[in-house]
Amino acid sequence: MRKLIIKLSFVIALCITGSSISFAQFSLNAQLRTRTELRDGQGAPLSKGLKPALFTSQRTRLNALYNSYRLKFGLSLQDVRVWGQDVSTINRFTTPENNGLLLHEAWAEILLTDT
């Protein structure tokens, strides 16, 4: 029990001193956007015997930003799918390994001078 208290107090002290020295900031946010469409002869009249199509698509993004004294990093992962669609038929990038998850953007910025 004594070793646990010593380890825990060491971790707490390290976090307190590290946070007072470091000015870096990390933020994480997400977006969820849905869109429902009714395609009933879009662009041209619907052919006889065909039924209108109603579907809902969804885009999910996970954004991570990191700022420190002279460095900035950004990363955005995206998943796009149609509700009710099989995972293996989402898009041409979908494989069993990535499951439709794509890298939307990634960037880094180095500030050379103080502003």
N, CA, C and O atoms as CSV, one atom per row, in Angstrom:
chain,resi,resn,atom,element,x,y,z
A,1,MET,N,N,0.824,-1.193,0.000
A,1,MET,CA,C,0.000,0.000,0.000
A,1,MET,C,C,0.866,1.253,0.000
A,1,MET,O,O,0.551,2.244,-0.660
A,2,ARG,N,N,1.963,1.193,0.751
A,2,ARG,CA,C,2.855,2.347,0.838
A,2,ARG,C,C,3.487,2.642,-0.525
A,2,ARG,O,O,3.622,3.804,-0.908
A,3,LYS,N,N,3.873,1.589,-1.259
A,3,LYS,CA,C,4.467,1.781,-2.587
A,3,LYS,C,C,3.458,2.409,-3.545
A,3,LYS,O,O,3.821,3.246,-4.371
A,4,LEU,N,N,2.211,2.013,-3.436
A,4,LEU,CA,C,1.169,2.573,-4.294
A,4,LEU,C,C,0.989,4.064,-4.029
A,4,LEU,O,O,0.846,4.848,-4.968
A,5,ILE,N,N,0.996,4.456,-2.771
A,5,ILE,CA,C,0.852,5.874,-2.421
A,5,ILE,C,C,2.044,6.674,-2.929
A,5,ILE,O,O,1.876,7.787,-3.427
A,6,ILE,N,N,3.241,6.120,-2.808
A,6,ILE,CA,C,4.444,6.811,-3.295
A,6,ILE,C,C,4.383,6.969,-4.811
A,6,ILE,O,O,4.671,8.047,-5.329
A,7,LYS,N,N,4.015,5.914,-5.524
A,7,LYS,CA,C,3.923,5.988,-6.986
A,7,LYS,C,C,2.853,6.984,-7.423
A,7,LYS,O,O,3.063,7.768,-8.349
A,8,LEU,N,N,1.718,6.946,-6.754
A,8,LEU,CA,C,0.627,7.852,-7.096
A,8,LEU,C,C,1.009,9.306,-6.838
A,8,LEU,O,O,0.706,10.178,-7.653
A,9,SER,N,N,1.665,9.574,-5.725
A,9,SER,CA,C,2.090,10.950,-5.441
A,9,SER,C,C,3.159,11.411,-6.423
A,9,SER,O,O,3.202,12.589,-6.777
A,10,PHE,N,N,4.024,10.497,-6.869
A,10,PHE,CA,C,5.030,10.852,-7.874
A,10,PHE,C,C,4.367,11.231,-9.197
A,10,PHE,O,O,4.758,12.213,-9.827
A,11,VAL,N,N,3.379,10.466,-9.615
A,11,VAL,CA,C,2.676,10.759,-10.866
A,11,VAL,C,C,1.934,12.089,-10.766
A,11,VAL,O,O,1.955,12.878,-11.711
A,12,ILE,N,N,1.286,12.344,-9.646
A,12,ILE,CA,C,0.572,13.613,-9.469
A,12,ILE,C,C,1.539,14.788,-9.483
A,12,ILE,O,O,1.260,15.811,-10.108
A,13,ALA,N,N,2.677,14.653,-8.799
A,13,ALA,CA,C,3.676,15.723,-8.789
A,13,ALA,C,C,4.236,15.960,-10.184
A,13,ALA,O,O,4.459,17.104,-10.581
A,14,LEU,N,N,4.462,14.894,-10.921
A,14,LEU,CA,C,4.967,15.030,-12.290
A,14,LEU,C,C,3.954,15.741,-13.173
A,14,LEU,O,O,4.330,16.587,-13.984
A,15,CYS,N,N,2.683,15.413,-13.028
A,15,CYS,CA,C,1.643,16.076,-13.827
A,15,CYS,C,C,1.534,17.556,-13.486
A,15,CYS,O,O,1.370,18.387,-14.379
A,16,ILE,N,N,1.624,17.891,-12.207
A,16,ILE,CA,C,1.508,19.291,-11.798
A,16,ILE,C,C,2.687,20.107,-12.299
A,16,ILE,O,O,2.497,21.201,-12.830
A,17,THR,N,N,3.907,19.594,-12.141
A,17,THR,CA,C,5.077,20.352,-12.603
A,17,THR,C,C,5.138,20.382,-14.119
A,17,THR,O,O,5.532,21.393,-14.700
A,18,GLY,N,N,4.755,19.294,-14.770
A,18,GLY,CA,C,4.775,19.270,-16.231
A,18,GLY,C,C,3.767,20.214,-16.836
A,18,GLY,O,O,4.035,20.828,-17.869
A,19,SER,N,N,2.609,20.342,-16.211
A,19,SER,CA,C,1.589,21.234,-16.759
A,19,SER,C,C,1.940,22.696,-16.537
A,19,SER,O,O,1.537,23.548,-17.329
A,20,SER,N,N,2.681,23.009,-15.479
A,20,SER,CA,C,3.058,24.407,-15.258
A,20,SER,C,C,4.199,24.829,-16.168
A,20,SER,O,O,4.334,26.015,-16.470
A,21,ILE,N,N,5.019,23.890,-16.611
A,21,ILE,CA,C,6.134,24.207,-17.501
A,21,ILE,C,C,5.674,24.227,-18.954
A,21,ILE,O,O,6.106,25.082,-19.726
A,22,SER,N,N,4.823,23.317,-19.324
A,22,SER,CA,C,4.396,23.164,-20.711
A,22,SER,C,C,3.248,24.115,-21.041
A,22,SER,O,O,2.330,24.313,-20.245
A,23,PHE,N,N,3.326,24.699,-22.241
A,23,PHE,CA,C,2.261,25.578,-22.709
A,23,PHE,C,C,1.540,24.971,-23.910
A,23,PHE,O,O,0.775,25.660,-24.585
A,24,ALA,N,N,1.773,23.712,-24.177
A,24,ALA,CA,C,1.156,23.054,-25.322
A,24,ALA,C,C,-0.320,22.794,-25.042
A,24,ALA,O,O,-0.736,22.607,-23.899
A,25,GLN,N,N,-1.095,22.790,-26.120
A,25,GLN,CA,C,-2.522,22.533,-25.992
A,25,GLN,C,C,-2.932,21.484,-27.005
A,25,GLN,O,O,-2.490,21.506,-28.154
A,26,PHE,N,N,-3.776,20.570,-26.573
A,26,PHE,CA,C,-4.304,19.517,-27.421
A,26,PHE,C,C,-5.820,19.617,-27.384
A,26,PHE,O,O,-6.420,19.701,-26.313
A,27,SER,N,N,-6.431,19.608,-28.556
A,27,SER,CA,C,-7.893,19.630,-28.601
A,27,SER,C,C,-8.385,18.542,-29.545
A,27,SER,O,O,-7.741,18.211,-30.540
A,28,LEU,N,N,-9.524,18.010,-29.206
A,28,LEU,CA,C,-10.129,16.930,-29.964
A,28,LEU,C,C,-11.599,17.274,-30.139
A,28,LEU,O,O,-12.286,17.578,-29.165
A,29,ASN,N,N,-12.090,17.229,-31.385
A,29,ASN,CA,C,-13.513,17.472,-31.615
A,29,ASN,C,C,-14.015,16.563,-32.723
A,29,ASN,O,O,-13.229,15.939,-33.436
A,30,ALA,N,N,-15.318,16.495,-32.859
A,30,ALA,CA,C,-15.929,15.598,-33.836
A,30,ALA,C,C,-17.090,16.297,-34.528
A,30,ALA,O,O,-17.700,17.217,-33.983
A,31,GLN,N,N,-17.380,15.839,-35.741
A,31,GLN,CA,C,-18.519,16.332,-36.514
A,31,GLN,C,C,-19.324,15.129,-36.990
A,31,GLN,O,O,-18.762,14.102,-37.370
A,32,LEU,N,N,-20.631,15.266,-36.965
A,32,LEU,CA,C,-21.522,14.249,-37.502
A,32,LEU,C,C,-22.542,14.969,-38.367
A,32,LEU,O,O,-23.330,15.773,-37.870
A,33,ARG,N,N,-22.526,14.676,-39.668
A,33,ARG,CA,C,-23.459,15.331,-40.594
A,33,ARG,C,C,-24.225,14.266,-41.362
A,33,ARG,O,O,-23.640,13.339,-41.922
A,34,THR,N,N,-25.529,14.414,-41.378
A,34,THR,CA,C,-26.374,13.506,-42.144
A,34,THR,C,C,-27.111,14.298,-43.215
A,34,THR,O,O,-27.392,15.485,-43.051
A,35,ARG,N,N,-27.414,13.621,-44.304
A,35,ARG,CA,C,-28.160,14.258,-45.396
A,35,ARG,C,C,-29.067,13.207,-46.030
A,35,ARG,O,O,-28.607,12.143,-46.444
A,36,THR,N,N,-30.344,13.516,-46.098
A,36,THR,CA,C,-31.320,12.622,-46.715
A,36,THR,C,C,-31.674,13.159,-48.091
A,36,THR,O,O,-31.925,14.353,-48.255
A,37,GLU,N,N,-31.694,12.268,-49.084
A,37,GLU,CA,C,-31.994,12.659,-50.469
A,37,GLU,C,C,-33.122,11.792,-51.022
A,37,GLU,O,O,-33.222,10.603,-50.721
A,38,LEU,N,N,-33.963,12.417,-51.835
A,38,LEU,CA,C,-34.978,11.706,-52.602
A,38,LEU,C,C,-34.642,11.934,-54.064
A,38,LEU,O,O,-34.767,13.049,-54.571
A,39,ARG,N,N,-34.218,10.882,-54.737
A,39,ARG,CA,C,-33.872,10.994,-56.158
A,39,ARG,C,C,-35.037,10.453,-56.972
A,39,ARG,O,O,-35.250,9.246,-57.085
A,40,ASP,N,N,-35.778,11.393,-57.531
A,40,ASP,CA,C,-36.964,11.059,-58.310
A,40,ASP,C,C,-36.820,11.728,-59.673
A,40,ASP,O,O,-37.501,12.710,-59.967
A,41,GLY,N,N,-35.930,11.187,-60.498
A,41,GLY,CA,C,-35.702,11.761,-61.817
A,41,GLY,C,C,-34.757,12.944,-61.775
A,41,GLY,O,O,-35.013,13.961,-62.420
A,42,GLN,N,N,-33.692,12.832,-61.044
A,42,GLN,CA,C,-32.730,13.929,-60.945
A,42,GLN,C,C,-32.005,14.111,-62.277
A,42,GLN,O,O,-31.364,13.180,-62.766
A,43,GLY,N,N,-32.102,15.289,-62.859
A,43,GLY,CA,C,-31.420,15.598,-64.114
A,43,GLY,C,C,-32.194,15.171,-65.349
A,43,GLY,O,O,-32.016,15.758,-66.416
A,44,ALA,N,N,-33.038,14.176,-65.234
A,44,ALA,CA,C,-33.840,13.687,-66.358
A,44,ALA,C,C,-35.079,13.006,-65.774
A,44,ALA,O,O,-35.041,12.523,-64.643
A,45,PRO,N,N,-36.165,12.965,-66.528
A,45,PRO,CA,C,-37.362,12.292,-66.013
A,45,PRO,C,C,-37.078,10.821,-65.687
A,45,PRO,O,O,-36.297,10.157,-66.368
A,46,LEU,N,N,-37.719,10.341,-64.650
A,46,LEU,CA,C,-37.546,8.959,-64.221
A,46,LEU,C,C,-38.162,8.024,-65.260
A,46,LEU,O,O,-39.296,8.233,-65.691
A,47,SER,N,N,-37.423,7.005,-65.658
A,47,SER,CA,C,-37.915,6.038,-66.647
A,47,SER,C,C,-39.085,5.247,-66.080
A,47,SER,O,O,-39.206,5.073,-64.867
A,48,LYS,N,N,-39.944,4.773,-66.976
A,48,LYS,CA,C,-41.094,3.980,-66.542
A,48,LYS,C,C,-40.604,2.692,-65.888
A,48,LYS,O,O,-39.645,2.069,-66.343
A,49,GLY,N,N,-41.274,2.315,-64.830
A,49,GLY,CA,C,-40.923,1.074,-64.141
A,49,GLY,C,C,-39.884,1.261,-63.043
A,49,GLY,O,O,-39.664,0.346,-62.249
A,50,LEU,N,N,-39.245,2.415,-62.977
A,50,LEU,CA,C,-38.261,2.668,-61.921
A,50,LEU,C,C,-38.918,3.394,-60.762
A,50,LEU,O,O,-39.838,4.190,-60.951
A,51,LYS,N,N,-38.437,3.113,-59.570
A,51,LYS,CA,C,-38.975,3.751,-58.372
A,51,LYS,C,C,-38.005,4.822,-57.885
A,51,LYS,O,O,-36.799,4.704,-58.101
A,52,PRO,N,N,-38.509,5.859,-57.235
A,52,PRO,CA,C,-37.618,6.872,-56.664
A,52,PRO,C,C,-36.730,6.260,-55.573
A,52,PRO,O,O,-37.113,5.299,-54.906
A,53,ALA,N,N,-35.551,6.835,-55.413
A,53,ALA,CA,C,-34.611,6.350,-54.399
A,53,ALA,C,C,-34.571,7.327,-53.231
A,53,ALA,O,O,-34.423,8.533,-53.430
A,54,LEU,N,N,-34.702,6.814,-52.034
A,54,LEU,CA,C,-34.609,7.616,-50.815
A,54,LEU,C,C,-33.501,7.013,-49.960
A,54,LEU,O,O,-33.549,5.832,-49.617
A,55,PHE,N,N,-32.508,7.820,-49.617
A,55,PHE,CA,C,-31.416,7.312,-48.785
A,55,PHE,C,C,-30.858,8.434,-47.925
A,55,PHE,O,O,-31.057,9.615,-48.210
A,56,THR,N,N,-30.161,8.047,-46.876
A,56,THR,CA,C,-29.522,8.988,-45.957
A,56,THR,C,C,-28.039,8.667,-45.901
A,56,THR,O,O,-27.647,7.537,-45.610
A,57,SER,N,N,-27.222,9.665,-46.181
A,57,SER,CA,C,-25.773,9.480,-46.079
A,57,SER,C,C,-25.277,10.165,-44.811
A,57,SER,O,O,-25.902,11.094,-44.298
A,58,GLN,N,N,-24.150,9.689,-44.324
A,58,GLN,CA,C,-23.592,10.208,-43.078
A,58,GLN,C,C,-22.095,10.430,-43.244
A,58,GLN,O,O,-21.382,9.582,-43.781
A,59,ARG,N,N,-21.632,11.587,-42.772
A,59,ARG,CA,C,-20.195,11.872,-42.735
A,59,ARG,C,C,-19.805,12.133,-41.285
A,59,ARG,O,O,-20.389,12.987,-40.618
A,60,THR,N,N,-18.826,11.397,-40.815
A,60,THR,CA,C,-18.323,11.557,-39.458
A,60,THR,C,C,-16.854,11.938,-39.542
A,60,THR,O,O,-16.075,11.287,-40.238
A,61,ARG,N,N,-16.477,13.001,-38.827
A,61,ARG,CA,C,-15.075,13.430,-38.795
A,61,ARG,C,C,-14.592,13.534,-37.360
A,61,ARG,O,O,-15.317,13.980,-36.471
A,62,LEU,N,N,-13.354,13.113,-37.154
A,62,LEU,CA,C,-12.687,13.254,-35.872
A,62,LEU,C,C,-11.456,14.116,-36.106
A,62,LEU,O,O,-10.564,13.732,-36.862
A,63,ASN,N,N,-11.400,15.281,-35.461
A,63,ASN,CA,C,-10.317,16.241,-35.658
A,63,ASN,C,C,-9.474,16.330,-34.399
A,63,ASN,O,O,-10.001,16.388,-33.288
A,64,ALA,N,N,-8.152,16.340,-34.582
A,64,ALA,CA,C,-7.220,16.509,-33.468
A,64,ALA,C,C,-6.278,17.652,-33.814
A,64,ALA,O,O,-5.720,17.693,-34.910
A,65,LEU,N,N,-6.101,18.582,-32.875
A,65,LEU,CA,C,-5.204,19.721,-33.058
A,65,LEU,C,C,-4.241,19.780,-31.886
A,65,LEU,O,O,-4.630,19.568,-30.738
A,66,TYR,N,N,-2.968,20.073,-32.187
A,66,TYR,CA,C,-1.947,20.205,-31.153
A,66,TYR,C,C,-1.182,21.492,-31.404
A,66,TYR,O,O,-0.669,21.706,-32.503
A,67,ASN,N,N,-1.102,22.351,-30.397
A,67,ASN,CA,C,-0.362,23.611,-30.488
A,67,ASN,C,C,0.679,23.643,-29.392
A,67,ASN,O,O,0.376,23.367,-28.232
A,68,SER,N,N,1.901,23.978,-29.755
A,68,SER,CA,C,2.938,24.226,-28.764
A,68,SER,C,C,3.611,25.544,-29.136
A,68,SER,O,O,3.092,26.289,-29.968
A,69,TYR,N,N,4.747,25.836,-28.538
A,69,TYR,CA,C,5.375,27.147,-28.704
A,69,TYR,C,C,5.610,27.497,-30.172
A,69,TYR,O,O,5.200,28.574,-30.603
A,70,ARG,N,N,6.243,26.646,-30.942
A,70,ARG,CA,C,6.508,26.939,-32.356
A,70,ARG,C,C,6.025,25.847,-33.300
A,70,ARG,O,O,6.401,25.841,-34.472
A,71,LEU,N,N,5.219,24.947,-32.826
A,71,LEU,CA,C,4.720,23.849,-33.656
A,71,LEU,C,C,3.202,23.774,-33.576
A,71,LEU,O,O,2.602,24.002,-32.526
A,72,LYS,N,N,2.600,23.447,-34.715
A,72,LYS,CA,C,1.163,23.188,-34.773
A,72,LYS,C,C,0.960,21.949,-35.640
A,72,LYS,O,O,1.542,21.832,-36.718
A,73,PHE,N,N,0.136,21.036,-35.162
A,73,PHE,CA,C,-0.178,19.828,-35.907
A,73,PHE,C,C,-1.693,19.681,-35.988
A,73,PHE,O,O,-2.414,20.031,-35.054
A,74,GLY,N,N,-2.165,19.157,-37.122
A,74,GLY,CA,C,-3.588,18.904,-37.286
A,74,GLY,C,C,-3.817,17.581,-37.992
A,74,GLY,O,O,-3.052,17.208,-38.881
A,75,LEU,N,N,-4.853,16.877,-37.605
A,75,LEU,CA,C,-5.185,15.587,-38.189
A,75,LEU,C,C,-6.702,15.462,-38.215
A,75,LEU,O,O,-7.376,15.772,-37.233
A,76,SER,N,N,-7.233,15.005,-39.345
A,76,SER,CA,C,-8.672,14.838,-39.476
A,76,SER,C,C,-8.961,13.499,-40.155
A,76,SER,O,O,-8.549,13.270,-41.292
A,77,LEU,N,N,-9.670,12.621,-39.451
A,77,LEU,CA,C,-10.084,11.332,-39.992
A,77,LEU,C,C,-11.555,11.418,-40.369
A,77,LEU,O,O,-12.340,12.083,-39.693
A,78,GLN,N,N,-11.925,10.741,-41.455
A,78,GLN,CA,C,-13.293,10.849,-41.968
A,78,GLN,C,C,-13.843,9.473,-42.300
A,78,GLN,O,O,-13.128,8.604,-42.799
A,79,ASP,N,N,-15.119,9.291,-42.018
A,79,ASP,CA,C,-15.836,8.074,-42.371
A,79,ASP,C,C,-17.132,8.490,-43.056
A,79,ASP,O,O,-17.947,9.200,-42.465
A,80,VAL,N,N,-17.328,8.051,-44.303
A,80,VAL,CA,C,-18.526,8.395,-45.069
A,80,VAL,C,C,-19.232,7.103,-45.447
A,80,VAL,O,O,-18.615,6.167,-45.957
A,81,ARG,N,N,-20.534,7.066,-45.191
A,81,ARG,CA,C,-21.298,5.871,-45.542
A,81,ARG,C,C,-22.769,6.209,-45.737
A,81,ARG,O,O,-23.235,7.277,-45.338
A,82,VAL,N,N,-23.479,5.295,-46.348
A,82,VAL,CA,C,-24.926,5.415,-46.526
A,82,VAL,C,C,-25.575,4.469,-45.532
A,82,VAL,O,O,-25.164,3.315,-45.407
A,83,TRP,N,N,-26.585,4.951,-44.828
A,83,TRP,CA,C,-27.251,4.129,-43.820
A,83,TRP,C,C,-27.823,2.869,-44.458
A,83,TRP,O,O,-28.505,2.938,-45.480
A,84,GLY,N,N,-27.543,1.727,-43.854
A,84,GLY,CA,C,-28.050,0.456,-44.345
A,84,GLY,C,C,-27.166,-0.195,-45.383
A,84,GLY,O,O,-27.467,-1.301,-45.834
A,85,GLN,N,N,-26.095,0.449,-45.775
A,85,GLN,CA,C,-25.206,-0.096,-46.793
A,85,GLN,C,C,-24.196,-1.036,-46.151
A,85,GLN,O,O,-23.738,-0.810,-45.031
A,86,ASP,N,N,-23.861,-2.086,-46.876
A,86,ASP,CA,C,-22.857,-3.035,-46.405
A,86,ASP,C,C,-21.500,-2.340,-46.357
A,86,ASP,O,O,-21.154,-1.582,-47.262
A,87,VAL,N,N,-20.740,-2.598,-45.310
A,87,VAL,CA,C,-19.441,-1.945,-45.131
A,87,VAL,C,C,-18.502,-2.238,-46.292
A,87,VAL,O,O,-17.694,-1.382,-46.649
A,88,SER,N,N,-18.584,-3.413,-46.887
A,88,SER,CA,C,-17.644,-3.788,-47.940
A,88,SER,C,C,-17.927,-3.096,-49.268
A,88,SER,O,O,-17.116,-3.205,-50.187
A,89,THR,N,N,-19.058,-2.382,-49.404
A,89,THR,CA,C,-19.387,-1.743,-50.677
A,89,THR,C,C,-19.437,-0.228,-50.575
A,89,THR,O,O,-20.038,0.418,-51.434
A,90,ILE,N,N,-18.828,0.359,-49.557
A,90,ILE,CA,C,-18.936,1.802,-49.346
A,90,ILE,C,C,-18.254,2.584,-50.459
A,90,ILE,O,O,-18.886,3.412,-51.116
A,91,ASN,N,N,-16.984,2.330,-50.671
A,91,ASN,CA,C,-16.244,3.065,-51.692
A,91,ASN,C,C,-15.058,2.227,-52.141
A,91,ASN,O,O,-14.837,1.134,-51.620
A,92,ARG,N,N,-14.311,2.719,-53.083
A,92,ARG,CA,C,-13.213,1.921,-53.626
A,92,ARG,C,C,-12.025,1.819,-52.684
A,92,ARG,O,O,-11.114,1.028,-52.931
A,93,PHE,N,N,-12.015,2.602,-51.608
A,93,PHE,CA,C,-10.915,2.547,-50.650
A,93,PHE,C,C,-11.186,1.558,-49.521
A,93,PHE,O,O,-10.288,1.266,-48.731
A,94,THR,N,N,-12.389,1.047,-49.433
A,94,THR,CA,C,-12.768,0.203,-48.311
A,94,THR,C,C,-12.171,-1.185,-48.448
A,94,THR,O,O,-12.335,-1.859,-49.465
A,95,THR,N,N,-11.489,-1.588,-47.418
A,95,THR,CA,C,-10.974,-2.951,-47.307
A,95,THR,C,C,-11.322,-3.435,-45.906
A,95,THR,O,O,-11.725,-2.634,-45.062
A,96,PRO,N,N,-11.175,-4.716,-45.646
A,96,PRO,CA,C,-11.447,-5.176,-44.279
A,96,PRO,C,C,-10.549,-4.507,-43.234
A,96,PRO,O,O,-10.918,-4.433,-42.062
A,97,GLU,N,N,-9.373,-4.019,-43.648
A,97,GLU,CA,C,-8.448,-3.406,-42.697
A,97,GLU,C,C,-8.863,-1.985,-42.314
A,97,GLU,O,O,-8.857,-1.646,-41.131
A,98,ASN,N,N,-9.229,-1.135,-43.305
A,98,ASN,CA,C,-9.537,0.262,-42.957
A,98,ASN,C,C,-11.025,0.519,-42.775
A,98,ASN,O,O,-11.398,1.536,-42.189
A,99,ASN,N,N,-11.877,-0.359,-43.253
A,99,ASN,CA,C,-13.315,-0.307,-42.969
A,99,ASN,C,C,-13.962,1.022,-43.343
A,99,ASN,O,O,-14.921,1.441,-42.694
A,100,GLY,N,N,-13.452,1.699,-44.386
A,100,GLY,CA,C,-14.061,2.938,-44.846
A,100,GLY,C,C,-13.534,4.177,-44.163
A,100,GLY,O,O,-13.957,5.281,-44.504
A,101,LEU,N,N,-12.632,4.041,-43.215
A,101,LEU,CA,C,-12.054,5.173,-42.504
A,101,LEU,C,C,-10.926,5.757,-43.346
A,101,LEU,O,O,-9.999,5.045,-43.730
A,102,LEU,N,N,-11.008,7.065,-43.635
A,102,LEU,CA,C,-10.036,7.712,-44.509
A,102,LEU,C,C,-9.376,8.883,-43.802
A,102,LEU,O,O,-9.954,9.481,-42.894
A,103,LEU,N,N,-8.167,9.204,-44.221
A,103,LEU,CA,C,-7.473,10.390,-43.739
A,103,LEU,C,C,-7.942,11.565,-44.579
A,103,LEU,O,O,-7.650,11.626,-45.774
A,104,HIS,N,N,-8.661,12.495,-43.975
A,104,HIS,CA,C,-9.175,13.657,-44.699
A,104,HIS,C,C,-8.090,14.709,-44.862
A,104,HIS,O,O,-7.885,15.217,-45.965
A,105,GLU,N,N,-7.397,15.043,-43.791
A,105,GLU,CA,C,-6.292,15.989,-43.886
A,105,GLU,C,C,-5.336,15.786,-42.723
A,105,GLU,O,O,-5.724,15.366,-41.633
A,106,ALA,N,N,-4.079,16.098,-42.989
A,106,ALA,CA,C,-3.046,16.091,-41.959
A,106,ALA,C,C,-2.059,17.189,-42.326
A,106,ALA,O,O,-1.671,17.317,-43.487
A,107,TRP,N,N,-1.656,17.975,-41.343
A,107,TRP,CA,C,-0.760,19.079,-41.634
A,107,TRP,C,C,0.090,19.394,-40.409
A,107,TRP,O,O,-0.240,19.037,-39.278
A,108,ALA,N,N,1.195,20.076,-40.684
A,108,ALA,CA,C,2.085,20.545,-39.623
A,108,ALA,C,C,2.576,21.930,-40.007
A,108,ALA,O,O,2.785,22.222,-41.184
A,109,GLU,N,N,2.758,22.773,-39.012
A,109,GLU,CA,C,3.226,24.135,-39.241
A,109,GLU,C,C,4.341,24.426,-38.241
A,109,GLU,O,O,4.191,24.205,-37.039
A,110,ILE,N,N,5.462,24.925,-38.760
A,110,ILE,CA,C,6.588,25.312,-37.915
A,110,ILE,C,C,6.713,26.825,-37.985
A,110,ILE,O,O,6.879,27.388,-39.068
A,111,LEU,N,N,6.635,27.482,-36.845
A,111,LEU,CA,C,6.769,28.936,-36.787
A,111,LEU,C,C,8.241,29.271,-36.578
A,111,LEU,O,O,8.825,28.901,-35.560
A,112,LEU,N,N,8.839,29.970,-37.539
A,112,LEU,CA,C,10.267,30.258,-37.471
A,112,LEU,C,C,10.583,31.508,-36.664
A,112,LEU,O,O,11.676,31.629,-36.111
A,113,THR,N,N,9.647,32.431,-36.590
A,113,THR,CA,C,9.886,33.668,-35.841
A,113,THR,C,C,8.741,33.921,-34.879
A,113,THR,O,O,7.640,33.399,-35.058
A,114,ASP,N,N,9.005,34.719,-33.862
A,114,ASP,CA,C,7.950,35.128,-32.946
A,114,ASP,C,C,7.101,36.196,-33.616
A,114,ASP,O,O,7.625,37.062,-34.316
A,115,THR,N,N,5.807,36.136,-33.405
A,115,THR,CA,C,4.934,37.155,-33.990
A,115,THR,C,C,4.248,37.947,-32.912
A,115,THR,O,O,3.470,38.853,-33.212
